[in-house]
């Protein structure tokens, strides 16, 4: 990735959002074979959140940081279980999941299940080499929510968690210094609840509200979701 000028750390991630409204009872088998059908009588939306960034490591060096529990613990938090194809795992925040497909060191397909009562959601990580020796890391998370819930919380309710995770990875690897020219701050709990962390949370929420508006969400609804995202994360 060729950079002609430095980026603010908060903009080291590129964001994209796709939103589709699902019909009641619609049968939907996604690309990973997960049934995302909507229960009858409930209107739901499918939102695909894509976060893309460049990390200053080659894929072969970045891969272990994403797939080995001991390495994950150093930046993401404790991850336990079997991270081989077909295995199950547990991650911070009460998340569990399954490893569906592995193509080392370029592609990792998972399910991501937030909480015991949450539905399995497809999560795809792609690591593509760049000519300058860095890796383009693309994270694609597909979520399904009730229409009212999604309107109230907005995409930031999910996406900001990934913003924090990518910031933690960049801080651990010093992987954004080439694009931002400054070290990324480590998003510790103290930092997240401090002035700079609050500024980052607001900035991320604003950016995801903008993505929602671009995807067709009413601006007032998107801004309400932005405020709810900030409230939820600052109160944790």
Secondary structure as the mmCIF struct_conf table of DSSP 4:
data_model
#
loop_
_struct_conf.conf_type_id
_struct_conf.id
_struct_conf.beg_label_comp_id
_struct_conf.beg_label_asym_id
_struct_conf.beg_label_seq_id
_struct_conf.end_label_comp_id
_struct_conf.end_label_asym_id
_struct_conf.end_label_seq_id
BEND BEND1 UNK A 4 UNK A 5
HELX_RH_3T_P HELX_RH_3T_P1 UNK A 9 UNK A 11
BEND BEND2 UNK A 12 UNK A 13
STRN STRN1 UNK A 14 UNK A 22
HELX_LH_PP_P HELX_LH_PP_P1 UNK A 23 UNK A 23
TURN_TY1_P TURN_TY1_P1 UNK A 24 UNK A 25
STRN STRN2 UNK A 29 UNK A 29
TURN_TY1_P TURN_TY1_P2 UNK A 31 UNK A 32
BEND BEND3 UNK A 33 UNK A 33
STRN STRN3 UNK A 35 UNK A 35
HELX_LH_PP_P HELX_LH_PP_P2 UNK A 37 UNK A 39
TURN_TY1_P TURN_TY1_P3 UNK A 40 UNK A 41
STRN STRN4 UNK A 44 UNK A 55
BEND BEND4 UNK A 56 UNK A 57
HELX_RH_AL_P HELX_RH_AL_P1 UNK A 59 UNK A 67
HELX_RH_AL_P HELX_RH_AL_P2 UNK A 69 UNK A 72
TURN_TY1_P TURN_TY1_P4 UNK A 73 UNK A 76
STRN STRN5 UNK A 80 UNK A 81
BEND BEND5 UNK A 84 UNK A 84
TURN_TY1_P TURN_TY1_P5 UNK A 85 UNK A 86
STRN STRN6 UNK A 88 UNK A 91
TURN_TY1_P TURN_TY1_P6 UNK A 92 UNK A 94
STRN STRN7 UNK A 95 UNK A 103
TURN_TY1_P TURN_TY1_P7 UNK A 104 UNK A 106
STRN STRN8 UNK A 107 UNK A 114
BEND BEND6 UNK A 115 UNK A 115
TURN_TY1_P TURN_TY1_P8 UNK A 116 UNK A 117
BEND BEND7 UNK A 118 UNK A 118
HELX_LH_PP_P HELX_LH_PP_P3 UNK A 119 UNK A 120
STRN STRN9 UNK A 121 UNK A 129
TURN_TY1_P TURN_TY1_P9 UNK A 131 UNK A 132
BEND BEND8 UNK A 133 UNK A 133
STRN STRN10 UNK A 135 UNK A 146
HELX_RH_AL_P HELX_RH_AL_P3 UNK A 147 UNK A 153
TURN_TY1_P TURN_TY1_P10 UNK A 155 UNK A 155
HELX_RH_AL_P HELX_RH_AL_P4 UNK A 156 UNK A 173
TURN_TY1_P TURN_TY1_P11 UNK A 174 UNK A 176
HELX_RH_AL_P HELX_RH_AL_P5 UNK A 177 UNK A 180
BEND BEND9 UNK A 181 UNK A 182
HELX_LH_PP_P HELX_LH_PP_P4 UNK A 183 UNK A 186
HELX_RH_AL_P HELX_RH_AL_P6 UNK A 189 UNK A 192
TURN_TY1_P TURN_TY1_P12 UNK A 193 UNK A 193
BEND BEND10 UNK A 194 UNK A 194
HELX_RH_AL_P HELX_RH_AL_P7 UNK A 195 UNK A 214
TURN_TY1_P TURN_TY1_P13 UNK A 215 UNK A 216
HELX_RH_AL_P HELX_RH_AL_P8 UNK A 219 UNK A 235
#
